[in-house]
Amino acid sequence: MSFTLLNITDFSLPLKSPVLIFSIILFIILFAPIVLNKFRIPHLIGLIIAGAIIGPLGFGIMERTSAFTLFGQVGLLYIMFLAGLEIDLAEFKKNSSKSLLFGLYTFLIPMTLGFLAGRYLLGFTVPSSILLASIFASHTLIAYPIISKLGVAKNRAVNITIGGTLITDTLALLVLAGVAGMYSEGVKDHFWLQLGLSVLAMGAFVMLVFPIIGRWFFKRFDDSVSQYIFVLGMVFLAAFLSELAGVDAIIGAFLAGLALNRLVPHTSALMNRIEFVGNALFIPFFLIGVGMLIDYRIFFKDMETIKVAAVITIVAMVAKYAAAWLAQKSFGFSADERRLIFGLSNAHVAAALAVVLVGYNTIIGNDANGLPIRLLNESVLNGSIVLIMVTCTVASFVAQKGARNMALKDNTNETKDDTDIDEKILVAMNDPEMANALMELSITVKSKTNLDGLYALNVVNNDNPNTQDEKRAQRILKIATDAAAATDNYVHQLKRYDINIGNGIASVIREHSITDLILGVHKGDFLNENFMGELSGSIIAKCNTTTLIYKPAQPLATIKRNLVVIPEKAEREIGFPFWLVKLWNISRNTGGRLIVYAGEGTIEVMKKIALNHPVAIEYKIFTDWDDFLILGRDLRENDNLYLVMSRKGHISYTPAMTRIPHYLGSYFKDTSYVIIYPMQSGINEGEAGDLKNPSVLEPLQENLVLLDDLGKTITRLFRKR
């Protein structure tokens, strides 16, 4: 075995040292956004320009080696995967018909204009014109990282565009497969049938089987590195299956994102790692690799190249703008939402390159001189580079403008009211094994505007303190801090000395104006009357917080359905909107469906809320808590049970609630559940955190009785999700 040593003093171009090459790339990734942000230029453009400068067609500093090709492919698949992973499934389903309509707009309009331009402006043959049109019909979500970074990725226009992308790219790539297949040897008569069936089989396998495999894996392995590698492996497996089915790998990557959407909560540490690695490394590599394809010299080669470049660039942008404008008028969207649609759908990179290269490499005959006649000639190949450069630039600027305007509008709407209540969530923990699960729940239920309101507490016995208790408390709090840090959340560590755990928790609630309390029950334990009695006496009866008592039987991300049991007249309690928004956050952040069991009055209120704040939800009439065990018939594997309770003497209280601990301990031992005690009037108002102010408490008590006034509180709280 022999090794070839590189001369580290050899600085001849192109550079040979992989260490130096990688170092330069990292500095480009680092400084491009910093420099260009000062000029309000999207950093994506900076990375593409940098690639053009250092690439073989620029100053020749680096070659576009197989490493750039590999990392670039990963980056492209990452963009499509993130689009599927971050999409709001409830909004996606709600707007599925709009996504379908926009997908047809953004496919048919470019196909029509592209065919006419190719046939009558450029004089191409019918097959070549159809193939050229498929370039215009496809697009790449290259501006998605900009929109995601500005926090508007869940906007309805973004959801519709992402859904339309799947449709138009699939159709465009099917056109590519069909036209190229006409000139391939051994093409069978049933080519289209075979292609259609293989694509359907691939899609069904990814969407149905991947969630089963993912849920099995996440239940058994909680190591962060293993989970990330597993997700990345599933993405590339789906991409390979897509290629095997006869379409581009980007379709499989997007479907993998949809399939794993519910298993990777948007607030989870795993999602944070996926986004971090993609945005820090893979996606920038892809953009720099795209820049390396740009050759400024094509403008000086011949007039034919300039003509083709101008025609395909102008026609492509006009077609995509027409589709975005038509979508805006059809759906009643704003101008900024149209900008989001156009910005996301205007860039042509991945599928465009695939179509051009296939067309260029497909020989359909020979001319009089014996030279090969290509389906798409060299002018189209060079012109497509101009198309990529111009459309990516325009898409980035337009998407950035639309996203910034939408973000500013959202921030304006979130202006704090004088009577607003700062959310402060206290997680009381005494078991190292429960720390991660409790922090996961707290991060899932908190509002997106709560950036500094998480508190982790451990109460040390002040009667007989010892070194072991001190070390154990520190270890528990460190686990909580690390779990929050993995999701970019800050946690205040609190260590309390008290002879009674309940008194310690109650004191911290008063001192820090806590609004929400989360407690845990170890999965090996179960609630009983004594436990609930101690809890009620020491905390529930003293503290007017929204209290969640959580027993995790499996990871929160693997839950399919959330069964919520609500007592009658719960909507008339002052704490109703505060625990309700927690359930909404759980559903939206995990993708789990809400199955609500409640009285007709409560359901009517929730239906009106869901009109403006949609989640996946289903309603069932349930009023007889004496027959609580009948709910066990509806309980399935991977369900989580939520029980909204009440303190004795309040309007939503029923005596059957006293038997709930026995039922849970006897019949629901293997089920994850959360017991919710809402804020209720008359419970130590003077010690109830921010609710101690009568100007806050009294309007809430009045407003929550009438639905019209309740809407004001609901709107304010739900806006902060």
C-alpha positions in Angstrom: 0.0 0.0 0.0 1.4 3.4 -0.9 0.3 6.9 0.0 0.8 10.0 -2.1 1.7 13.0 0.1 0.5 16.5 -1.0 3.0 19.3 -1.1 1.5 21.8 1.4 3.5 24.6 -0.2 2.0 24.0 -3.6 -0.5 26.9 -4.1 -0.9 26.4 -7.8 -4.4 26.7 -9.2 -6.7 24.8 -8.9 -5.8 24.2 -5.2 -5.0 20.6 -4.3 -5.0 20.6 -0.5 -8.4 19.3 0.8 -7.7 21.0 4.1 -7.1 24.4 2.5 -10.1 23.9 0.2 -12.4 23.1 3.0 -11.1 26.0 5.1 -11.8 28.5 2.3 -15.3 27.1 1.8 -16.1 27.4 5.5 -14.9 31.0 5.6 -17.1 31.8 2.5 -20.1 30.2 4.3 -19.3 32.3 7.4 -18.6 35.7 5.9 -21.0 35.8 2.9 -24.1 36.3 5.1 -22.3 38.8 7.4 -21.1 41.0 4.5 -24.2 40.8 2.3 -26.7 41.4 5.2 -25.3 44.9 5.5 -26.5 45.5 1.9 -29.8 43.6 2.5 -28.8 41.1 -0.1 -29.9 37.5 0.5 -26.9 35.4 1.6 -28.0 32.7 -0.9 -26.9 35.0 -3.7 -23.6 35.6 -2.0 -22.8 31.9 -1.9 -23.8 31.4 -5.5 -21.6 34.4 -6.6 -18.7 33.1 -4.4 -19.0 29.7 -6.2 -18.8 31.4 -9.6 -15.7 33.3 -8.6 -13.7 30.4 -7.1 -15.0 27.8 -9.6 -13.3 26.4 -12.7 -15.3 28.8 -14.9 -14.2 31.8 -12.7 -10.7 32.3 -11.4 -10.2 28.6 -11.3 -9.3 28.5 -7.6 -11.1 25.2 -7.1 -12.4 22.4 -9.3 -15.9 21.2 -9.0 -14.9 17.7 -7.8 -17.0 14.8 -6.8 -17.0 16.1 -3.2 -18.9 19.2 -4.3 -21.3 17.1 -6.3 -21.9 14.8 -3.3 -22.3 17.6 -0.8 -24.4 19.6 -3.2 -26.8 16.6 -3.8 -27.1 16.3 0.0 -27.9 20.0 0.3 -30.5 19.8 -2.4 -32.2 16.8 -0.8 -32.0 18.6 2.6 -33.9 21.6 1.2 -36.7 19.4 0.0 -36.7 17.2 3.1 -36.9 20.3 5.4 -39.8 21.6 3.3 -41.7 18.4 4.0 -40.6 18.2 7.6 -41.5 21.7 8.6 -44.8 21.9 6.7 -47.9 22.4 8.9 -49.9 19.2 8.2 -53.1 20.6 9.5 -52.8 23.6 7.2 -51.5 21.4 4.4 -54.6 19.2 4.6 -56.9 22.2 4.9 -55.4 23.8 1.8 -54.8 20.6 -0.2 -57.3 21.6 -2.9 -55.5 24.9 -3.2 -52.1 23.2 -3.4 -53.5 21.0 -6.2 -54.9 24.0 -8.1 -51.7 26.0 -7.7 -49.7 22.9 -8.7 -51.7 22.8 -12.0 -51.3 26.6 -12.5 -47.5 26.4 -12.1 -47.2 23.4 -14.3 -49.7 24.1 -17.1 -48.9 27.8 -17.6 -45.1 27.3 -17.9 -45.6 24.1 -20.0 -47.8 26.1 -22.5 -45.7 29.2 -22.7 -42.5 27.1 -22.8 -43.7 24.9 -25.6 -44.8 27.9 -27.7 -41.5 29.7 -27.1 -39.5 26.6 -28.0 -41.5 25.8 -31.1 -42.1 29.3 -32.6 -39.4 31.6 -31.1 -36.5 29.1 -31.1 -37.6 26.8 -33.9 -37.2 23.6 -31.9 -38.8 20.3 -32.7 -42.0 19.2 -30.8 -40.1 16.8 -28.5 -37.4 19.4 -27.8 -40.0 22.1 -27.1 -41.9 19.8 -24.7 -38.7 19.0 -22.9 -37.7 22.7 -22.7 -41.2 23.5 -21.3 -40.7 21.0 -18.5 -37.7 23.0 -17.4 -40.0 26.0 -16.9 -42.6 23.9 -15.2 -40.3 22.6 -12.5 -38.8 24.7 -9.8 -36.5 24.4 -6.7 -37.4 25.7 -3.2 -34.0 27.5 -3.0 -35.5 30.4 -1.1 -37.0 28.2 1.5 -34.1 28.7 4.0 -34.7 32.5 3.9 -38.4 32.1 4.6 -37.8 29.6 7.4 -35.2 31.8 9.0 -37.6 34.7 9.1 -40.2 32.6 10.8 -43.0 32.5 8.2 -42.6 28.9 7.0 -46.0 28.0 8.4 -47.8 30.7 6.4 -50.7 29.4 4.2 -49.0 30.7 1.0 -45.9 28.8 1.9 -47.8 25.6 2.6 -49.7 25.9 -0.7 -46.5 26.5 -2.7 -44.7 23.5 -1.1 -47.7 21.3 -2.0 -47.7 22.7 -5.5 -44.0 22.1 -5.8 -44.5 18.4 -5.2 -47.2 18.3 -8.0 -45.4 20.3 -10.6 -41.9 18.8 -10.1 -43.4 15.3 -10.2 -45.3 16.1 -13.4 -42.3 17.8 -15.0 -40.0 14.9 -14.2 -42.6 12.5 -15.6 -42.5 14.5 -18.8 -38.7 14.2 -18.8 -38.9 10.5 -18.3 -41.4 10.1 -21.0 -39.7 12.2 -23.7 -36.2 10.7 -22.9 -37.8 7.3 -22.9 -39.0 7.8 -26.5 -35.3 7.8 -27.6 -34.1 5.0 -25.3 -33.5 1.5 -26.5 -35.7 -1.2 -25.3 -38.6 1.0 -24.4 -41.7 -1.1 -23.9 -45.2 -0.3 -25.1 -46.4 -0.1 -21.5 -43.7 2.4 -20.4 -46.1 5.0 -19.1 -48.1 2.5 -17.1 -45.0 1.0 -15.6 -43.7 4.5 -14.7 -46.9 5.5 -13.1 -47.3 2.4 -11.1 -43.7 2.5 -9.9 -44.0 6.1 -8.7 -47.3 5.3 -6.9 -45.7 2.3 -5.2 -42.7 4.3 -4.1 -44.9 7.1 -2.7 -47.2 4.6 -0.9 -44.2 2.8 0.6 -42.5 6.0 1.9 -45.7 7.5 3.3 -47.0 4.3 4.9 -44.0 2.3 5.9 -41.5 5.0 6.9 -43.7 6.3 9.8 -44.0 2.7 11.2 -40.2 2.2 11.1 -39.6 5.7 12.5 -42.0 5.2 15.4 -40.4 1.8 16.2 -36.9 3.3 16.2 -37.7 6.4 18.3 -39.4 4.3 21.0 -36.3 2.2 21.5 -33.4 4.6 20.9 -33.2 8.1 22.4 -29.5 8.8 21.6 -29.4 12.1 19.8 -26.6 11.0 17.3 -28.4 7.7 16.5 -31.7 9.5 15.9 -30.0 12.1 13.5 -28.2 9.4 11.5 -31.4 7.4 11.3 -33.3 10.3 9.9 -30.6 11.1 7.4 -30.5 7.5 6.3 -34.2 7.4 5.8 -34.0 10.6 3.6 -31.4 9.0 1.3 -33.3 5.7 1.2 -36.4 7.5 0.1 -34.3 9.5 -2.5 -32.9 6.2 -3.8 -36.3 4.6 -4.1 -37.5 7.7 -6.0 -34.7 7.3 -8.5 -35.5 3.6 -8.7 -39.1 4.4 -9.5 -38.0 6.6 -12.4 -38.2 10.1 -11.1 -35.7 12.5 -9.5 -34.4 11.9 -5.9 -35.9 15.3 -4.7 -39.4 13.8 -4.8 -38.4 11.0 -2.5 -36.7 13.5 -0.1 -39.8 15.6 0.1 -42.0 12.6 0.8 -39.6 11.5 3.5 -40.1 14.8 5.2 -43.9 14.4 5.0 -43.7 10.8 6.3 -41.5 11.8 9.3 -43.2 15.1 10.0 -45.1 13.9 13.0 -42.1 12.0 14.4 -39.8 15.0 14.5 -41.7 17.8 16.5 -40.9 21.3 15.4 -39.8 22.2 18.9 -37.6 19.1 19.4 -33.8 18.8 19.8 -33.8 16.5 16.8 -35.4 19.2 14.6 -32.9 21.7 15.9 -30.0 19.5 14.9 -31.4 18.7 11.5 -31.9 22.4 10.7 -28.5 23.3 12.1 -26.4 20.8 10.1 -28.3 21.6 6.9 -28.2 25.3 7.1 -24.6 25.4 8.4 -23.0 23.0 5.9 -25.0 21.0 3.3 -27.2 23.7 1.9 -24.4 26.2 1.5 -22.3 23.6 -0.2 -25.1 23.1 -2.7 -25.4 26.8 -3.4 -21.6 27.2 -3.9 -21.7 24.2 -6.2 -24.4 25.8 -8.3 -22.3 28.9 -8.6 -19.4 26.9 -9.9 -21.6 26.1 -13.0 -21.9 29.7 -14.0 -19.8 30.7 -17.0 -19.8 34.5 -17.7 -18.0 33.8 -21.0 -21.2 32.4 -22.6 -22.3 36.0 -23.2 -19.4 36.4 -25.6 -19.7 33.2 -27.5 -22.4 33.8 -30.1 -25.7 35.5 -30.6 -27.6 32.2 -30.6 -26.6 31.5 -27.0 -27.6 35.0 -25.9 -30.9 34.7 -27.7 -31.7 31.3 -26.2 -30.7 32.5 -22.7 -32.8 35.6 -22.9 -35.9 33.7 -24.2 -35.9 30.9 -21.7 -35.1 33.2 -18.8 -37.9 35.7 -19.6 -40.5 33.1 -20.5 -39.7 31.1 -17.3 -40.1 34.1 -15.0 -43.2 35.4 -16.7 -44.8 31.9 -16.5 -44.1 31.5 -12.8 -45.2 35.0 -12.0 -48.5 34.4 -14.0 -49.1 31.3 -11.9 -48.4 33.2 -8.6 -50.6 36.1 -9.7 -53.4 33.7 -10.7 -53.1 31.9 -7.3 -53.3 35.2 -5.5 -56.5 36.2 -7.3 -58.0 32.7 -6.9 -57.4 32.4 -3.2 -57.7 36.1 -2.1 -54.1 36.4 -1.0 -52.2 39.6 -0.2 -49.4 41.0 -2.3 -46.8 39.7 0.2 -48.3 36.2 0.0 -48.0 36.4 -3.8 -44.3 37.4 -3.3 -43.8 34.3 -1.1 -45.4 32.1 -3.8 -43.4 33.6 -6.6 -40.2 33.7 -4.6 -40.4 30.0 -3.8 -41.5 28.9 -7.2 -39.4 31.0 -9.5 -35.9 29.5 -8.9 -34.9 26.8 -11.4 -32.0 24.6 -10.3 -32.3 20.9 -9.5 -34.9 19.6 -11.9 -33.8 22.2 -14.6 -30.3 20.8 -14.5 -31.6 17.2 -14.7 -33.8 18.0 -17.7 -31.0 19.9 -19.5 -28.4 17.3 -19.0 -30.7 14.5 -20.1 -31.7 16.4 -23.1 -28.1 17.4 -24.0 -26.9 13.8 -23.6 -29.8 12.3 -25.7 -28.8 11.8 -29.3 -31.7 11.7 -31.7 -29.7 11.4 -35.0 -26.8 12.9 -37.0 -26.7 15.9 -39.3 -25.3 16.0 -42.9 -21.7 16.2 -41.5 -22.2 13.2 -39.3 -22.3 15.3 -36.1 -24.7 14.2 -33.4 -28.1 16.0 -33.2 -29.1 16.4 -29.5 -32.5 16.7 -28.1 -31.4 20.0 -26.4 -28.4 21.7 -28.0 -25.4 23.4 -26.4 -27.1 26.8 -26.6 -29.8 25.5 -24.2 -27.2 24.0 -22.0 -25.4 27.3 -21.7 -28.6 29.3 -21.5 -29.8 27.2 -18.6 -26.9 28.5 -16.6 -28.1 32.0 -17.1 -31.6 30.9 -16.2 -30.4 29.4 -12.9 -28.4 32.5 -12.0 -31.1 35.0 -12.8 -34.1 33.1 -11.4 -32.2 32.3 -8.1 -31.3 35.9 -7.7 -34.8 37.2 -8.4 -36.4 34.5 -6.2 -34.2 35.2 -3.3 -34.9 39.0 -3.3 -38.7 38.6 -3.8 -39.0 35.9 -1.2 -37.0 37.9 1.3 -39.1 41.0 0.8 -42.4 39.1 1.2 -41.1 37.2 4.2 -39.8 40.3 5.9 -43.1 42.1 5.4 -45.1 39.2 6.7 -42.8 38.8 9.7 -43.1 42.6 10.5 -46.8 42.3 10.2 -46.9 39.3 12.6 -44.6 41.2 15.1 -46.9 44.2 15.0 -49.9 42.0 15.7 -48.1 40.5 18.7 -47.7 43.9 20.5 -48.2 43.2 24.1 -51.4 44.3 25.8 -51.4 46.0 29.1 -53.3 43.1 30.6 -51.1 40.5 28.9 -49.8 37.7 31.2 -46.2 36.6 30.8 -46.0 32.9 30.4 -43.6 31.3 33.0 -43.4 27.6 33.1 -42.0 25.8 36.2 -40.9 22.2 35.8 -40.6 20.5 39.2 -38.5 17.4 39.0 -37.0 14.9 41.4 -36.1 12.0 39.2 -33.2 12.1 36.7 -35.0 9.6 34.4 -38.0 12.0 34.1 -36.1 15.2 33.5 -35.8 14.8 29.7 -39.5 13.9 29.3 -40.7 16.8 31.4 -38.5 19.3 29.6 -39.7 17.9 26.3 -43.3 18.5 27.4 -42.6 22.0 28.6 -40.9 23.0 25.4 -43.7 21.5 23.4 -46.5 23.4 25.2 -44.8 26.7 25.6 -45.6 29.6 23.3 -43.2 30.6 20.6 -42.8 34.1 22.1 -41.7 32.7 25.4 -37.9 33.0 25.1 -37.0 33.3 28.8 -39.7 31.8 30.8 -38.7 28.2 31.6 -37.7 27.2 35.1 -36.4 23.9 36.3 -36.8 23.2 40.1 -35.5 20.6 42.5 -36.5 20.7 46.1 -33.9 19.4 48.5 -35.0 18.2 52.0 -33.9 20.8 54.4 -34.6 18.5 57.4 -31.6 16.3 56.7 -29.6 17.7 53.8 -26.5 15.7 52.6 -23.9 15.8 49.9 -25.7 13.1 47.9 -28.9 15.1 47.7 -26.9 18.1 46.6 -25.2 16.2 43.8 -28.4 14.6 42.7 -30.1 18.0 42.5 -27.3 19.4 40.4 -27.4 16.4 38.1 -31.1 16.7 37.6 -30.9 20.4 36.9 -28.0 19.8 34.4 -30.1 17.3 32.5 -32.9 19.8 32.3 -30.6 22.5 31.1 -28.9 20.4 28.5 -32.3 19.2 27.2 -33.5 22.8 26.8 -30.1 24.0 25.3 -30.4 21.3 22.6 -33.5 23.1 21.4 -32.0 26.6 21.8 -34.1 27.4 24.9 -32.8 28.8 28.1 -33.8 27.4 31.5 -33.4 29.1 34.9 -32.1 26.5 37.4 -33.7 26.7 40.8 -32.7 24.7 43.8 -34.9 25.0 46.9 -34.4 23.9 50.5 -37.6 23.0 52.3 -38.9 20.4 54.7 -41.9 19.8 52.4 -41.7 19.5 48.6 -45.2 20.9 48.1 -44.4 24.0 50.2 -41.2 24.5 48.3 -42.9 24.4 44.9 -45.7 26.7 46.1 -43.1 29.2 47.4 -41.2 29.3 44.1 -44.5 29.8 42.2 -45.2 32.9 44.3 -41.7 34.3 44.2 -41.3 34.0 40.4 -45.0 34.7 39.3 -45.3 31.2 37.7 -48.3 30.7 35.4 -47.8 27.0 34.5 -46.6 24.1 36.5 -45.5 20.7 35.2 -45.0 17.7 37.5 -44.1 14.1 36.6 -45.2 10.6 37.5 -42.5 8.0 36.7 -43.7 5.5 34.1 -43.2 2.7 36.6 -45.5 4.4 39.2 -49.1 5.2 39.2 -51.4 7.7 40.8 -53.5 6.8 43.9 -55.8 8.6 46.2 -53.0 9.3 48.7 -50.8 10.9 46.1 -53.6 13.0 44.8 -54.6 14.0 48.3 -51.1 15.2 49.1 -50.9 17.0 45.7 -54.3 18.7 46.2 -53.5 19.7 49.7 -50.0 21.1 49.1 -50.1 22.5 45.5 -53.4 22.2 43.7 -55.4 23.9 46.5 -52.8 26.6 47.1 -51.5 27.6 43.6 -53.7 29.0 40.9 -51.5 27.9 38.0 -52.3 25.8 34.9 -50.9 22.5 36.3 -49.9 19.5 34.1 -49.2 16.1 35.8 -47.4 14.0 33.2 -46.7 10.2 33.0 -44.8 9.3 29.9 -45.2 5.7 28.7 -43.5 6.5 25.4 -41.8 9.5 23.8 -44.1 12.4 23.0 -43.0 12.4 19.3 -44.3 8.9 18.8 -47.8 9.8 19.8 -50.4 9.5 17.0 -53.6 10.7 18.8 -54.3 12.9 21.9 -57.5 11.9 23.6 -58.8 14.9 25.6 -61.5 14.4 28.2 -63.1 17.7 29.2 -65.8 18.2 31.9 -69.0 20.2 31.1 -68.9 24.0 31.5 -65.1 23.9 31.4 -65.3 26.8 28.9 -66.7 29.0 31.7 -63.7 28.7 34.0 -61.1 31.5 33.9 -58.3 29.1 33.0 -60.0 27.6 29.9 -58.0 29.5 27.2 -54.7 29.0 29.1 -54.8 25.2 29.1 -56.5 25.0 25.7 -53.6 26.8 24.0 -51.3 24.2 25.5 -53.2 21.5 23.8 -53.1 23.4 20.5 -49.4 23.8 20.8 -49.0 20.0 21.5 -51.0 19.2 18.4 -49.3 21.7 16.1 -45.8 21.0 17.3 -46.1 17.2 17.3 -48.7 16.7 14.5 -50.8 14.5 16.8 -54.5 14.5 16.2 -56.8 15.8 19.0 -59.8 13.6 19.8 -62.0 15.7 22.1 -64.6 14.2 24.5 -66.7 17.0 25.9 -70.2 18.4 26.3 -71.9 20.2 23.4 -71.3 23.7 24.8 -67.6 23.1 25.1 -67.4 21.6 21.7 -69.2 24.5 20.1 -66.7 27.0 21.6 -63.7 24.8 20.4 -65.1 24.6 16.9 -65.2 28.4 16.7 -61.7 28.6 17.8 -60.5 26.0 15.4 -61.9 28.0 12.5 -59.2 30.6 12.9 -56.6 28.4 14.4 -56.9 25.0 12.6 -55.5 21.8 14.0 -56.2 18.2 13.3 -59.2 17.7 15.6 -62.2 15.4 16.1 -65.1 15.9 18.5 -67.2 13.3 20.4 -70.0 14.1 22.9 -69.1 12.8 26.4 -70.8 14.0 29.7 -71.0 11.0 32.0 -67.8 10.8 34.0 -69.3 8.0 36.0 -68.9 5.9 32.8 -65.3 7.1 32.3 -64.0 3.6 31.6 -66.0 3.3 28.4 -63.3 5.6 26.9 -60.9 2.6 27.2 -62.6 1.1 24.1 -61.4 4.0 22.0 -57.9 3.9 23.3 -55.2 2.6 20.9 -51.5 2.0 20.9 -49.6 5.3 20.5 -52.4 7.3 22.1 -51.9 10.0 24.8 -54.7 10.7 27.3 -55.4 14.2 28.6 -57.8 14.7 31.5 -59.0 18.2 32.3 -59.9 18.1 36.0 -61.5 20.6 38.4 -61.1 21.6 42.1 -64.1 20.7 44.3 -66.8 23.3 44.4 -66.1 24.9 41.0 -68.5 25.0 38.1 -66.9 22.2 36.0 -66.4 19.8 39.0 -68.0 16.4 39.1 -67.7 13.9 42.0 -66.6 11.2 39.6 -63.3 12.9 39.3 -62.2 11.5 42.7 -62.1 8.0 41.1 -59.8 9.0 38.2 -56.5 8.2 40.1 -57.8 4.6 40.7 -58.9 4.2 37.1 -55.5 5.4 35.8 -53.6 3.2 38.1 -55.7 0.1 37.4 -56.7 0.3 33.8 -54.3 2.7 32.1 -51.0 1.6 33.5 -49.3 1.4 30.0 -50.8 4.6 28.6 -49.2 8.0 28.5 -51.4 10.6 30.2 -51.5 14.2 31.3 -53.8 15.4 34.1 -54.6 19.1 33.7 -55.7 21.3 36.6 -56.7 24.7 35.2 -56.6 28.1 36.8 -59.9 28.7 38.6 -61.3 31.7 40.4 -61.2 32.1 44.1 -58.0 30.1 44.7 -55.6 32.5 46.5 -55.9 35.2 44.0 -53.4 37.2 45.9 -50.8 34.4 45.4 -51.5 33.5 41.8 -48.6 35.0 40.0 -49.6 37.7 37.5 -53.2 37.0 38.2 -53.0 38.8 41.5 -53.8 42.1 39.7 -57.6 42.6 39.9 -57.4 44.5 36.6 -56.3 41.3 35.0 -58.5 38.8 36.9 -61.8 40.5 36.8 -62.0 41.1 33.1 -61.0 37.5 32.5 -63.8 36.2 34.8 -66.3 38.4 32.9 -65.0 37.8 29.4 -64.8 34.0 29.7 -68.5 33.6 30.3 -69.5 35.2 27.0 -68.0 33.7 23.8 -67.8 37.1 22.1 -65.6 38.5 24.8 -63.7 35.2 25.2 -62.6 35.6 21.6 -60.4 38.5 22.6 -58.5 36.5 25.2 -58.3 33.5 22.8 -57.0 35.6 20.0 -54.3 37.1 22.1 -53.1 33.8 23.5 -53.3 31.8 20.3 -51.4 34.6 18.5 -48.4 33.9 20.7 -48.2 30.2 19.8 
